[in-house]
Amino acid sequence: MQVFKFLSHISYGLLGTVLIVVGLGTVVLAFINESVPLQIALGLIGLGFIATGLVQVKRGQDEKRDKERFDEIITQLKQIQQELEKEKQPKRTGIAIADIISSSLKYYTEHMNKPKEEE
């Protein structure tokens, strides 16, 4: 799968370079011809190839930048997940309730035994 991603990244750059070179060749060819309508047509075609090549190069750069951002976000999410797992403490609600009940029973028994001793 990564081979395809690598090839697609290379293909954007390679395609962009090829289109720019073809566009420059077409523009140079436009200057060589003597017919004005043909010069205009070749010039516009060459500029179109150059613009398309620049778009492909930009797509390759954007893809690379997006991949780097995605990897950075994934690493940050993994770090946050690890911190959450470290901070996760076992629930002690049952223990806390049992402590409250036992201390209240202890207080109740002490309170009930005091009036008997005073009489």
C-alpha distances in whole Angstrom, upper triangle without the diagonal:
4,5,5,7,9,10,11,13,14,15,17,19,20,21,23,25,25,27,29,30,31,33,35,36,37,39,41,41,43,45,46,47,51,51,50,48,46,45,45,42,40,40,39,36,35,35,33,31,31,30,27,26,27,25,22,22,23,20,18,20,20,16,16,19,18,15,17,19,17,16,20,21,19,21,24,23,23,26,28,27,28,31,32,31,34,36,36,39,41,43,46,48,50,51,52,54,56,57,58,60,61,63,64,66,67,69,70,72,73,75,76,78,79,82,83,84,86,88
4,5,5,6,8,10,10,12,14,15,17,18,19,21,23,24,25,27,28,30,31,33,34,36,37,39,40,42,44,45,46,50,50,49,48,45,44,44,41,39,39,38,35,34,34,32,29,29,29,26,24,25,23,20,20,21,18,15,17,18,14,13,16,15,12,15,17,15,14,18,19,17,19,22,22,21,24,26,26,27,30,31,31,33,35,36,39,40,43,46,48,50,51,52,54,56,57,58,60,62,63,64,66,67,69,70,72,73,75,76,78,79,82,83,84,86,88
4,5,5,6,9,10,10,12,14,16,16,17,20,21,22,24,25,26,28,29,31,32,33,36,37,38,40,42,43,44,48,47,47,46,43,42,42,40,37,38,36,34,33,33,31,28,28,28,25,23,24,23,20,19,21,18,16,18,19,15,15,18,18,15,17,20,18,17,21,23,21,22,26,26,25,28,30,30,30,34,35,34,36,39,39,43,44,47,50,52,54,55,56,58,59,61,62,64,65,66,68,70,71,72,74,76,77,78,80,82,83,86,87,88,89,92
4,5,5,6,8,10,10,12,14,15,15,18,20,20,22,24,25,26,27,30,30,32,34,35,36,38,40,41,42,46,45,45,43,41,40,40,37,35,35,34,31,30,30,28,26,26,26,22,21,22,21,17,18,19,16,14,17,17,13,14,17,17,14,17,20,18,18,21,22,21,23,26,26,26,29,31,30,31,34,35,35,38,40,40,43,45,47,51,52,54,55,57,58,60,61,63,64,66,67,69,70,72,73,75,76,78,79,80,82,84,86,87,88,90,92
4,5,5,6,9,10,11,13,14,15,17,19,20,21,23,24,25,27,29,30,31,33,35,36,37,39,41,42,45,45,44,43,40,40,39,37,35,35,33,31,30,29,27,25,25,24,21,20,20,19,15,16,16,13,11,13,14,10,10,14,13,10,13,16,14,14,18,19,18,20,23,23,23,26,28,28,29,32,33,33,35,37,38,41,43,45,49,50,52,54,54,56,58,59,61,62,64,65,67,68,70,71,73,74,76,77,79,80,82,84,85,86,88,90
4,5,5,6,8,10,11,12,14,16,17,18,20,21,23,24,26,27,28,30,32,33,34,36,38,39,41,44,44,44,42,40,39,38,36,34,34,33,30,29,29,27,24,24,24,21,19,20,19,15,15,16,14,11,13,14,11,10,14,14,12,14,17,16,16,19,21,20,21,24,25,25,27,29,29,30,33,34,35,37,39,40,43,45,47,51,53,55,56,57,59,60,61,63,65,66,67,69,71,72,73,75,76,78,79,81,82,84,86,88,88,90,92
4,5,5,6,9,10,10,11,14,15,16,17,19,20,21,23,25,26,27,29,31,32,34,36,37,38,42,41,41,40,37,36,36,34,31,32,31,28,26,27,25,22,22,22,19,17,19,18,14,14,16,14,11,14,15,12,13,16,16,15,17,20,19,19,22,24,23,25,28,28,28,31,33,33,34,37,38,38,40,42,43,46,48,50,54,56,58,59,60,62,63,64,66,68,69,70,72,74,75,76,78,80,81,82,84,85,87,89,91,91,93,95
4,5,5,6,9,10,10,12,14,15,16,18,20,21,22,24,25,26,28,30,31,32,35,36,37,40,40,39,38,35,35,34,32,30,30,28,26,25,25,22,20,20,20,17,15,16,15,11,12,13,11,8,12,13,10,11,14,14,13,16,18,17,18,21,22,22,24,26,27,27,30,32,32,33,36,37,38,40,42,42,46,48,50,53,55,57,58,59,61,63,64,65,67,68,69,71,73,74,75,77,79,80,81,83,85,86,88,90,91,92,95
4,5,5,7,9,10,11,13,14,16,17,19,20,21,23,25,26,27,29,30,32,34,35,37,40,40,39,38,36,35,34,32,30,29,28,26,24,24,22,20,19,19,16,14,15,14,10,10,11,9,6,9,10,8,8,11,12,11,13,16,16,16,19,21,21,22,25,26,26,28,30,31,32,35,36,37,38,40,41,45,47,49,53,54,56,58,58,60,62,63,64,66,68,69,70,72,73,74,76,78,79,80,82,84,85,87,89,90,91,94
4,5,5,6,8,10,11,12,14,15,16,18,20,21,22,24,26,27,28,30,32,33,35,38,38,38,37,34,33,33,31,28,28,27,25,23,23,22,19,18,19,16,13,14,14,11,10,13,11,8,11,13,11,11,14,15,14,16,19,19,19,22,24,24,25,28,29,29,31,34,34,35,38,39,40,41,44,44,48,50,52,56,58,60,61,61,64,65,66,68,70,71,72,74,76,77,78,80,81,82,84,86,87,88,91,92,93,95,97
4,5,5,6,8,10,10,12,14,15,16,18,20,21,22,24,25,26,28,30,31,32,36,36,35,34,31,31,30,28,26,26,25,22,21,21,19,16,16,17,14,12,13,13,9,10,12,11,8,12,14,12,13,16,17,16,18,21,21,22,24,26,26,28,30,31,32,34,36,36,38,40,41,42,44,46,46,50,52,54,58,59,61,63,63,65,67,68,69,71,73,74,75,77,78,80,81,83,84,85,87,89,90,93,94,95,96,99
4,6,5,6,8,10,10,12,14,15,16,18,20,21,22,24,25,27,29,30,32,35,35,34,33,30,29,28,26,24,24,23,20,19,19,17,14,14,14,11,9,10,9,5,6,9,7,5,9,11,9,11,14,15,15,17,19,19,20,23,24,25,27,29,30,31,33,34,35,37,39,40,41,43,45,46,49,51,53,57,58,61,62,62,64,66,67,68,70,72,73,74,76,78,78,80,82,83,84,86,88,89,91,93,94,95,98
4,6,5,6,9,10,11,12,14,15,16,18,20,21,23,24,26,27,29,30,34,34,33,32,30,29,28,26,24,23,23,20,18,18,17,14,13,14,12,9,9,10,7,5,9,9,6,9,11,11,11,14,16,16,17,20,21,21,23,25,26,27,30,31,32,34,35,36,38,40,41,42,44,46,47,51,53,55,58,60,62,63,64,66,68,69,70,72,74,74,76,78,79,80,82,84,85,86,88,89,90,93,95,95,97,99
4,5,5,6,9,10,11,12,14,15,16,18,20,21,22,24,26,27,29,32,33,32,31,28,27,27,25,23,23,22,20,18,18,17,14,13,15,12,9,11,12,9,8,12,12,10,12,15,14,14,18,19,19,21,23,24,24,27,29,29,30,33,34,35,37,39,39,41,43,44,45,47,49,50,53,56,58,61,63,65,66,67,69,71,72,73,75,76,77,79,81,82,83,85,87,88,89,91,92,94,96,98,98,100,102
4,5,5,6,9,10,10,12,14,15,16,18,20,21,22,25,26,27,30,30,30,29,26,25,25,23,20,20,19,17,15,16,14,11,11,12,9,7,10,10,7,8,11,11,10,13,15,15,16,19,20,20,22,24,25,26,28,30,30,32,34,35,36,38,40,40,42,44,45,46,48,50,51,55,57,58,62,63,66,67,68,69,72,72,73,76,77,78,79,82,83,84,85,87,89,89,91,93,94,97,98,99,101,103
4,5,5,6,9,10,10,12,14,15,16,18,20,21,23,24,26,29,29,28,27,25,24,23,21,19,18,18,15,13,13,12,9,8,9,7,4,6,7,5,5,9,9,9,11,13,14,15,17,19,19,21,23,24,25,27,29,30,31,33,35,36,38,39,40,42,44,45,46,48,50,51,54,57,58,62,63,66,67,67,69,72,72,73,75,77,78,79,81,83,83,85,87,88,89,91,93,94,96,98,99,100,103
4,5,5,6,9,10,11,12,14,15,17,18,20,21,23,25,28,29,28,27,25,23,23,22,19,18,18,16,13,14,14,10,9,11,10,6,8,11,9,8,11,12,11,13,16,16,17,19,21,22,23,25,26,27,29,31,32,33,35,37,38,39,41,42,44,46,47,48,50,52,53,56,59,61,64,66,68,69,70,72,74,74,76,78,79,80,81,84,85,86,87,90,90,91,94,95,96,99,100,101,102,105
4,5,5,6,8,10,10,12,14,15,16,18,20,21,23,26,27,26,26,23,21,22,20,17,17,17,14,12,14,13,9,9,12,10,7,10,12,10,10,14,15,14,16,19,19,20,22,24,24,26,28,29,30,32,34,34,36,38,39,40,42,44,45,46,48,50,51,52,54,55,59,61,63,67,68,71,72,72,74,76,77,78,80,82,83,84,86,87,88,90,92,93,94,96,98,99,101,103,104,105,107
4,5,5,6,9,10,10,12,14,15,16,19,20,21,24,24,24,23,20,19,19,17,14,14,14,11,9,10,9,5,6,9,7,5,8,10,9,10,13,14,14,16,18,19,20,22,24,24,26,28,29,30,32,34,35,37,38,40,41,43,44,45,47,49,50,51,53,55,56,59,62,63,67,68,71,72,72,74,76,77,78,80,82,83,84,86,87,88,90,92,93,94,96,98,99,101,103,104,105,107
4,5,5,6,9,10,10,12,14,15,17,19,20,23,24,23,22,20,18,18,17,14,13,13,11,8,9,9,6,4,8,8,5,7,10,10,10,13,14,14,16,18,19,20,22,24,25,26,28,30,31,32,34,35,37,38,40,41,43,44,46,47,49,50,52,53,55,56,60,62,64,68,69,71,73,73,75,77,78,79,81,83,83,84,87,88,89,90,93,94,94,96,98,99,101,103,104,105,108
4,5,5,6,9,10,11,12,14,16,17,19,22,23,23,22,20,18,18,17,14,14,15,12,9,11,12,8,8,11,11,9,11,14,13,13,16,18,17,19,21,22,23,25,27,28,29,31,32,33,35,37,38,39,41,43,44,45,47,48,50,52,53,54,56,58,59,62,65,67,70,72,74,75,76,78,80,80,81,84,85,86,87,90,91,91,93,96,96,97,99,101,102,104,106,107,108,111
4,5,5,6,9,10,10,12,14,15,17,20,20,20,20,17,16,16,15,11,12,13,10,7,10,10,7,8,11,11,9,12,14,14,14,18,19,19,21,23,24,25,27,28,29,31,33,34,35,37,39,40,41,43,44,46,47,49,50,52,54,55,56,58,59,61,64,67,68,72,73,76,77,77,79,81,82,83,85,87,88,89,91,92,93,95,97,98,99,101,103,104,106,108,109,110,112
4,5,5,6,9,10,10,13,14,16,19,19,18,18,15,13,13,12,9,9,9,7,4,6,7,5,5,8,9,8,11,13,13,14,17,18,19,20,22,24,25,26,28,29,31,33,34,35,37,38,40,41,43,44,46,48,49,50,52,54,55,56,58,59,60,64,67,68,72,73,76,77,77,79,81,82,83,85,87,87,89,91,92,93,94,97,98,98,100,102,103,106,107,108,109,112
4,5,5,6,8,10,11,13,15,18,19,18,18,16,13,14,14,10,9,11,10,6,8,10,8,7,11,12,11,12,15,16,16,18,20,20,22,24,25,26,28,30,31,32,34,35,37,38,40,41,43,44,46,47,49,50,52,53,55,56,58,59,61,62,66,68,70,73,75,77,79,79,81,83,84,84,87,89,89,90,93,94,94,96,98,99,100,102,104,105,107,109,110,111,113
4,5,5,6,9,10,11,13,16,17,17,18,14,13,14,13,10,10,12,10,7,10,12,10,10,14,14,13,15,18,18,18,21,23,23,24,27,28,29,30,32,33,35,37,38,39,41,43,44,45,47,48,50,51,53,54,56,57,59,60,62,63,65,68,71,73,76,77,80,81,81,83,86,86,87,89,91,92,93,95,96,97,99,101,102,103,105,107,108,110,112,113,114,116
4,5,5,6,9,10,11,14,14,14,14,11,10,11,10,6,7,9,7,5,8,10,9,10,13,14,13,16,18,18,19,22,23,24,25,27,29,30,32,33,34,36,38,39,40,42,43,45,46,48,49,51,53,54,55,57,59,60,61,63,64,65,69,72,73,77,78,81,82,82,84,86,87,88,90,92,92,93,96,97,98,99,102,103,103,105,107,108,111,112,113,114,117
4,5,5,7,9,10,13,14,13,13,11,8,9,10,6,5,8,8,5,7,10,10,9,12,14,14,15,18,19,20,22,24,25,26,28,29,30,32,34,35,36,38,39,41,42,44,45,47,48,50,51,53,54,56,57,59,60,62,63,65,66,70,72,74,77,78,81,82,82,84,87,87,88,90,92,93,94,96,97,98,100,102,103,103,106,108,108,111,113,113,114,117
4,5,5,7,9,12,14,14,15,12,10,12,12,9,8,12,11,9,11,14,13,12,16,17,17,18,21,22,22,24,26,27,28,30,32,32,34,36,37,38,40,42,43,44,46,48,49,50,52,53,55,56,58,59,61,62,64,65,67,68,72,74,76,80,81,84,85,85,87,89,90,90,93,95,95,96,99,100,100,102,105,105,106,108,110,111,113,115,116,117,119
4,5,5,6,10,11,12,13,10,8,11,11,7,8,12,11,9,12,14,13,14,17,18,18,20,23,23,24,26,28,28,30,32,33,34,36,38,39,40,42,43,45,46,48,49,51,52,54,55,57,58,60,61,63,64,66,67,69,70,74,76,78,81,83,85,87,87,89,91,92,92,95,97,97,98,101,102,102,104,106,107,108,110,112,113,115,117,118,119,121
4,5,6,8,9,9,10,7,4,7,8,5,6,9,9,8,11,13,13,14,17,18,19,20,22,24,24,26,28,29,30,32,34,35,36,38,40,41,43,44,46,47,48,50,52,53,54,56,58,59,60,62,64,65,66,68,69,71,74,77,78,82,83,86,87,87,89,91,92,92,95,97,97,98,101,102,102,104,107,107,108,110,112,113,115,117,118,119,121
4,6,8,10,9,12,10,6,9,11,9,8,12,13,11,13,16,16,16,19,21,21,22,25,26,26,28,30,31,32,34,36,37,38,40,42,43,44,46,47,48,50,52,53,54,56,58,59,60,62,64,65,66,68,70,71,72,76,79,80,84,85,88,89,89,91,93,94,94,97,99,99,100,103,104,104,106,108,109,110,112,114,115,117,119,120,120,123
4,7,9,11,13,10,8,12,13,10,11,15,15,13,16,18,18,18,21,23,23,24,27,28,28,30,32,33,34,36,38,39,40,42,44,45,46,48,49,51,52,54,55,57,58,60,61,63,64,66,67,69,70,72,73,75,78,81,82,86,87,90,91,91,93,96,96,97,99,101,101,103,105,106,107,109,111,112,112,114,116,117,119,121,122,123,126
4,6,8,10,7,6,10,11,9,11,14,14,14,16,18,19,19,22,24,24,26,28,29,30,32,33,34,36,38,39,40,42,44,45,46,48,49,51,52,54,55,57,58,60,61,63,64,66,67,69,70,72,73,75,76,80,82,84,87,88,91,92,92,94,97,97,98,100,102,103,104,106,107,108,110,112,113,113,116,118,118,121,123,123,124,127
4,6,9,8,7,11,12,12,13,16,17,17,19,21,22,22,25,26,27,29,31,32,33,35,36,38,39,41,42,43,45,47,48,50,51,52,54,55,57,58,60,61,63,65,66,67,69,71,72,73,75,77,78,79,83,85,87,90,91,94,95,95,97,100,100,101,103,105,105,106,109,110,111,112,115,116,116,118,120,121,123,125,126,127,130
4,6,5,6,9,10,11,12,14,15,16,18,20,21,22,24,26,27,28,30,31,33,34,36,37,39,40,42,43,45,46,48,49,51,52,54,55,56,58,60,61,62,64,66,67,68,70,72,73,74,76,77,78,82,84,86,89,90,93,95,94,96,99,99,100,102,104,105,106,108,109,110,111,114,115,115,117,120,120,122,124,125,126,129
4,5,5,6,9,10,10,12,14,15,16,18,20,21,22,24,25,27,28,30,31,33,34,36,37,39,40,42,43,44,46,48,49,50,52,54,55,57,58,59,61,63,64,65,67,69,70,71,73,75,76,77,80,83,84,88,88,91,93,92,94,97,97,98,100,102,103,103,106,107,108,109,112,113,113,115,117,118,120,122,123,124,126
4,5,5,6,9,10,11,12,14,15,17,18,20,21,23,24,26,27,29,30,32,33,35,36,37,39,41,42,43,45,47,48,49,51,52,53,55,57,58,59,61,63,64,65,67,69,69,71,73,74,75,79,81,82,86,86,89,91,91,92,95,96,96,98,100,101,102,104,106,106,107,110,111,111,113,116,116,118,120,121,122,125
4,5,5,6,8,10,10,12,14,15,16,18,20,21,22,24,26,27,28,30,31,33,35,36,37,39,40,42,43,45,46,47,49,51,52,53,55,57,58,60,61,62,64,66,67,68,70,72,73,74,78,80,81,85,85,88,90,90,91,94,95,95,97,99,100,101,103,105,105,107,109,110,110,113,115,116,118,120,121,122,124
4,5,5,6,9,10,10,12,14,15,16,18,20,21,22,24,26,27,28,30,32,33,34,36,37,39,40,42,43,45,46,48,49,50,52,54,55,56,58,60,61,62,64,66,67,68,70,71,72,76,79,80,83,84,87,89,88,90,93,93,94,96,98,99,100,102,103,104,105,108,109,109,111,114,114,116,118,119,120,123
4,6,5,6,9,10,11,12,14,15,16,18,20,21,22,24,26,27,29,30,32,33,35,36,37,38,41,42,43,44,47,48,49,51,53,53,55,57,58,59,61,63,64,65,67,69,70,71,74,77,78,81,82,85,87,86,88,91,91,92,94,96,96,97,100,101,101,103,106,107,107,109,111,112,114,116,117,118,120
4,5,5,6,9,10,11,12,14,15,16,18,20,21,23,24,26,27,29,30,31,33,35,36,37,39,41,42,43,45,47,47,49,51,52,53,55,57,58,59,61,63,63,65,67,68,69,73,75,76,80,81,83,85,85,86,89,90,90,92,95,95,96,98,100,100,102,104,105,106,108,110,111,113,115,116,117,119
4,5,5,6,8,10,10,12,14,15,16,18,20,21,22,24,26,27,29,30,31,33,35,36,37,39,40,42,44,45,46,48,50,51,52,54,56,57,58,60,61,62,64,66,67,68,72,74,75,79,80,83,84,84,86,88,89,90,92,94,94,95,98,99,100,101,104,105,105,107,109,110,112,114,115,116,119
4,5,5,6,9,10,10,12,14,15,16,18,20,21,22,24,26,27,28,30,32,33,34,36,38,39,40,42,43,45,46,48,49,51,52,54,55,56,58,60,61,63,64,65,67,70,73,74,78,79,81,83,83,84,87,88,88,90,92,93,94,96,98,98,100,102,103,103,106,108,108,110,113,113,114,117
4,5,5,6,9,10,10,12,14,15,16,18,20,21,22,24,26,27,28,30,31,32,35,36,37,38,41,42,43,44,46,47,49,51,52,53,54,57,58,59,61,63,63,64,68,71,72,75,76,79,80,80,82,85,85,86,88,90,90,91,94,95,96,97,100,101,101,103,105,106,108,110,111,112,114
4,5,5,6,9,10,11,12,14,15,17,18,20,21,23,25,26,27,29,30,31,33,35,36,37,39,41,42,43,45,46,47,49,51,52,53,55,57,58,59,61,63,63,67,69,71,74,75,78,79,79,81,84,84,85,87,89,90,91,93,94,95,96,99,100,100,102,105,105,107,109,110,111,114
4,5,5,6,9,10,11,12,14,15,17,18,20,21,23,24,26,27,29,30,32,33,35,36,38,39,40,42,44,45,46,48,50,51,52,54,56,57,58,60,61,62,66,69,70,74,75,77,79,79,80,83,84,84,87,89,89,90,93,94,94,96,98,99,100,102,104,105,107,109,110,111,113
4,5,5,6,8,10,10,12,14,15,16,18,20,21,22,24,26,27,28,30,32,33,34,36,37,38,40,42,43,44,46,48,49,50,52,54,55,57,58,59,60,64,67,68,71,72,75,77,76,78,81,81,82,84,86,87,88,90,92,92,94,96,97,97,100,102,102,104,107,107,108,111
4,5,5,6,8,10,11,12,14,15,16,19,20,21,22,25,26,27,29,30,31,32,35,36,37,39,41,42,43,45,46,47,49,51,52,53,55,57,58,59,62,65,66,70,70,73,75,75,76,79,80,80,82,84,85,86,88,90,90,92,94,95,95,98,100,101,103,105,106,107,109
4,6,5,6,9,10,11,12,14,15,17,19,20,21,23,24,26,27,29,30,31,33,35,36,37,39,41,42,43,45,46,48,50,51,52,54,56,57,58,62,64,65,69,70,72,74,74,76,78,79,80,82,84,84,85,88,89,90,91,94,95,95,97,99,100,102,104,105,106,109
4,5,5,6,9,10,11,12,14,15,17,18,20,21,23,24,26,27,29,30,32,33,34,36,38,39,40,42,44,45,46,48,50,51,52,54,55,57,60,63,64,68,69,72,73,73,75,77,78,78,81,83,83,84,87,88,88,90,93,93,94,96,98,99,101,103,104,105,108
4,5,5,6,9,10,11,12,14,15,16,18,20,21,22,24,26,27,28,30,31,32,34,36,37,38,40,42,43,44,46,48,49,51,52,53,54,58,61,62,65,66,69,71,70,72,75,75,76,78,80,81,82,84,86,86,88,90,91,91,94,96,96,98,101,101,102,105
4,5,5,6,9,10,11,13,14,15,16,19,20,21,23,25,26,27,29,30,31,33,35,36,37,39,41,42,43,45,46,47,49,51,52,53,57,59,60,64,65,68,69,69,71,73,74,75,77,79,79,80,83,84,85,86,89,90,90,92,94,95,97,99,100,101,104
4,5,5,6,9,10,11,13,14,15,17,19,20,21,23,24,26,27,29,30,32,33,35,36,38,39,41,42,44,45,47,48,50,51,52,56,58,60,63,65,67,69,69,71,73,74,74,77,79,79,80,83,84,84,86,89,89,90,92,94,95,97,99,100,101,104
4,5,5,6,9,10,11,12,14,15,16,18,20,21,22,24,26,27,28,30,32,33,34,36,38,39,40,42,43,45,46,48,49,50,54,57,58,62,63,66,67,67,69,71,72,72,75,77,77,78,81,82,82,84,87,87,88,90,92,93,95,97,98,99,101
4,5,5,6,9,10,10,12,14,15,16,18,20,21,22,24,25,26,28,30,31,32,34,36,37,38,40,42,43,44,46,47,48,52,54,56,59,60,63,65,64,66,69,69,70,72,74,75,76,78,80,80,82,84,85,86,88,90,91,93,95,96,97,99
4,5,5,6,9,10,11,12,14,15,17,19,20,21,23,24,26,27,29,30,31,33,35,36,37,39,41,42,43,45,46,47,51,53,55,59,60,62,64,64,66,68,69,69,72,74,74,75,78,79,80,81,84,85,85,87,89,90,92,94,95,96,99
4,5,5,6,9,10,11,12,14,16,17,19,20,21,23,24,26,27,29,30,32,33,35,36,38,39,41,42,44,45,47,50,53,54,58,59,62,63,63,65,68,68,69,71,73,73,75,77,78,79,81,83,84,85,87,89,90,92,94,94,96,98
4,5,5,6,8,10,10,12,14,15,16,18,20,21,22,24,26,27,28,30,32,33,34,36,37,39,40,42,43,44,48,51,52,56,57,60,61,61,63,65,66,66,69,71,71,72,75,76,76,78,81,81,82,84,86,87,89,91,92,93,95
4,5,5,6,9,10,10,12,14,15,16,18,20,21,22,24,25,26,28,30,31,32,34,36,37,38,40,42,43,46,49,50,54,55,57,59,59,61,63,64,65,67,69,69,70,73,74,75,76,79,80,80,82,84,85,88,89,90,91,94
4,5,5,6,9,10,11,12,14,15,17,18,20,21,23,24,26,27,29,30,31,33,35,36,37,39,41,42,46,48,50,53,55,57,58,59,61,63,63,64,67,68,69,70,73,74,74,76,78,79,80,82,84,85,87,89,90,91,94
4,5,5,6,9,10,11,12,14,15,17,18,20,21,23,24,26,27,29,30,32,33,35,36,38,39,40,44,47,49,52,53,56,57,57,59,62,62,63,65,67,67,69,71,72,73,75,77,78,79,81,83,83,86,88,88,90,92
4,5,5,6,8,10,10,12,14,15,16,18,20,21,22,24,26,27,28,30,31,33,34,36,37,38,42,45,46,50,51,54,55,55,57,59,60,60,63,65,65,66,69,70,70,72,75,75,76,78,80,81,83,85,86,87,90
4,5,5,6,9,10,10,12,14,15,16,18,20,21,22,24,26,27,29,30,31,33,35,36,37,41,43,45,48,50,52,53,54,55,58,58,59,62,63,64,65,68,69,69,71,73,74,75,77,79,80,82,84,85,86,89
4,5,5,6,9,10,11,12,14,15,17,19,20,21,23,24,26,27,29,30,32,33,35,36,40,42,44,48,49,52,53,53,55,57,58,59,61,63,63,65,67,68,69,71,73,74,75,77,79,80,82,84,84,86,88
4,5,5,6,9,10,11,12,14,15,17,18,20,21,23,24,26,27,29,30,32,33,34,38,41,43,46,47,50,51,51,53,56,56,57,59,61,61,63,65,66,67,69,71,72,73,75,77,77,80,82,82,83,86
4,5,5,6,9,10,10,12,14,15,16,18,20,21,22,24,26,27,28,30,31,32,36,39,40,44,45,48,49,49,51,53,54,55,57,59,59,61,63,64,65,67,69,70,70,73,74,75,78,80,80,81,84
4,5,5,6,9,10,10,12,14,15,16,18,20,21,23,24,26,27,29,30,31,35,37,39,43,44,47,48,48,50,52,53,54,56,58,58,60,62,63,64,66,68,69,70,72,74,75,77,79,80,81,83
4,5,5,6,9,10,11,12,14,15,17,18,20,21,23,24,26,27,29,30,34,36,39,42,44,46,47,47,50,52,52,53,56,57,57,59,61,62,63,65,67,68,69,71,73,74,76,78,78,80,82
4,5,5,6,9,10,11,12,14,15,16,18,20,21,22,24,26,27,28,32,35,36,40,41,44,45,45,47,50,50,51,53,55,55,57,59,60,61,63,65,65,66,69,70,71,74,75,76,77,80
4,5,5,6,9,10,10,12,14,15,16,18,20,21,22,24,26,27,30,33,35,38,39,42,43,43,45,48,48,49,52,53,54,55,57,58,59,61,63,64,65,67,69,70,72,74,75,76,79
4,5,5,6,9,10,11,12,14,15,17,18,20,21,23,24,26,29,32,34,37,39,42,42,43,45,47,47,49,51,52,53,55,57,58,59,61,63,63,65,67,68,69,72,74,74,75,78
4,5,5,6,9,10,11,12,14,15,17,18,20,21,23,24,28,31,33,36,38,41,41,41,44,46,46,47,50,51,51,53,55,56,57,59,61,62,63,65,67,68,70,72,72,74,76
4,5,5,6,9,10,10,12,14,15,16,18,20,21,22,26,29,30,34,35,38,39,39,41,43,44,45,47,49,49,51,53,54,55,57,59,59,60,63,64,65,68,70,70,71,74
4,5,5,6,9,10,10,12,14,15,16,18,20,21,25,27,29,32,34,36,37,38,40,42,43,44,46,48,48,50,52,53,54,56,58,59,60,62,63,65,67,69,69,71,73
4,5,5,6,9,10,11,12,14,15,17,18,20,23,26,28,32,34,36,37,37,40,42,42,43,46,47,47,49,51,52,53,55,57,58,59,61,63,64,66,68,68,70,72
4,5,5,6,9,10,11,12,14,15,16,18,22,25,27,30,32,35,35,35,38,40,40,41,44,45,45,47,49,50,51,53,55,55,57,59,60,61,64,66,66,67,70
4,5,5,6,9,10,10,12,14,15,16,20,23,24,28,29,32,33,33,35,37,38,39,41,43,43,45,47,48,49,51,53,54,55,57,59,60,62,64,64,66,68
4,5,5,6,9,10,11,12,14,15,19,21,24,27,29,31,32,32,35,37,37,39,41,42,43,45,47,47,49,51,52,53,54,57,58,59,62,63,64,65,68
4,5,5,6,9,10,11,12,14,18,21,23,26,28,31,31,31,34,36,36,37,40,41,41,43,46,46,47,49,51,52,53,55,57,58,60,62,62,64,66
4,5,5,6,9,10,10,12,16,19,21,24,26,28,29,29,31,34,34,35,37,39,39,41,43,44,45,47,49,49,50,53,54,55,58,59,60,61,64
4,5,5,6,9,10,10,14,17,19,22,24,26,27,28,30,32,32,34,36,37,38,40,42,43,44,46,48,48,50,52,53,54,57,58,59,61,63
4,5,5,6,9,10,13,16,19,22,24,26,27,27,30,31,32,33,36,37,37,39,41,42,43,45,47,48,49,51,52,54,56,58,58,60,62
4,5,5,6,9,12,15,17,20,23,25,25,25,28,30,30,31,34,35,35,37,39,40,41,43,45,45,47,49,50,51,54,56,56,57,60
4,5,5,6,10,13,15,18,20,22,23,23,26,27,28,29,31,33,33,35,37,38,39,41,43,44,45,47,48,49,52,54,54,56,58
4,5,5,8,11,14,17,19,21,22,22,25,26,27,28,31,32,32,35,36,37,38,40,42,43,44,46,48,49,52,53,53,55,58
4,5,8,11,14,16,19,22,21,22,25,26,26,28,30,31,31,34,36,36,37,40,41,42,43,46,47,48,51,52,52,54,57
4,6,10,12,14,17,20,19,19,22,24,24,25,28,29,29,31,33,34,35,37,39,39,41,43,44,45,48,50,50,51,54
4,7,9,12,14,17,17,17,20,22,22,23,26,27,28,30,32,32,33,36,37,38,39,41,43,44,47,48,49,50,53
4,6,9,11,14,13,14,17,18,18,20,23,23,24,26,28,29,30,32,34,35,36,38,39,41,43,45,45,47,49
4,6,9,11,11,12,15,16,16,18,20,21,22,24,26,27,28,30,32,33,34,36,37,39,42,43,43,45,48
4,6,8,9,10,12,13,14,16,18,19,20,22,23,25,26,28,29,31,32,33,35,37,39,40,41,43,45
4,5,5,6,9,10,10,12,14,15,16,18,20,21,22,24,26,27,28,30,31,33,36,37,37,39,42
4,5,5,6,8,10,11,12,14,15,16,18,20,21,22,24,26,27,28,30,32,34,35,36,38,40
4,5,5,6,9,10,11,12,14,15,16,18,20,21,22,24,26,27,28,30,33,34,35,37,39
4,5,5,6,9,10,10,12,14,15,16,18,20,21,22,24,25,27,29,31,32,33,35,37
4,5,5,6,9,10,11,12,14,15,16,18,20,21,22,24,26,27,30,31,32,33,36
4,5,5,6,9,10,11,12,14,15,16,18,20,21,22,24,26,28,29,30,32,34
4,5,5,6,9,10,10,12,14,15,16,18,20,21,22,24,27,27,29,31,33
4,5,5,6,8,10,10,12,14,15,16,18,20,21,23,25,26,27,29,31
4,6,5,6,9,10,11,12,14,15,16,18,20,21,23,25,26,28,30
4,6,5,6,8,10,10,12,14,15,16,18,20,22,23,24,26,28
4,5,5,6,9,10,10,12,14,15,16,18,21,22,23,25,27
4,5,5,6,9,10,11,12,14,15,17,19,21,21,23,25
4,5,5,6,9,10,10,12,14,15,17,19,20,22,24
4,5,5,6,9,10,10,12,14,16,17,18,21,22
4,5,5,6,9,10,11,12,15,16,17,19,21
4,6,5,6,9,10,11,13,15,16,17,19
4,5,5,6,9,10,12,13,15,16,18
4,5,5,6,9,11,11,12,15,16
4,5,5,6,9,10,11,13,15
4,5,5,7,9,10,11,14
4,6,6,7,9,11,12
4,6,5,6,9,10
4,5,5,6,9
4,5,5,6
4,6,5
4,6
4
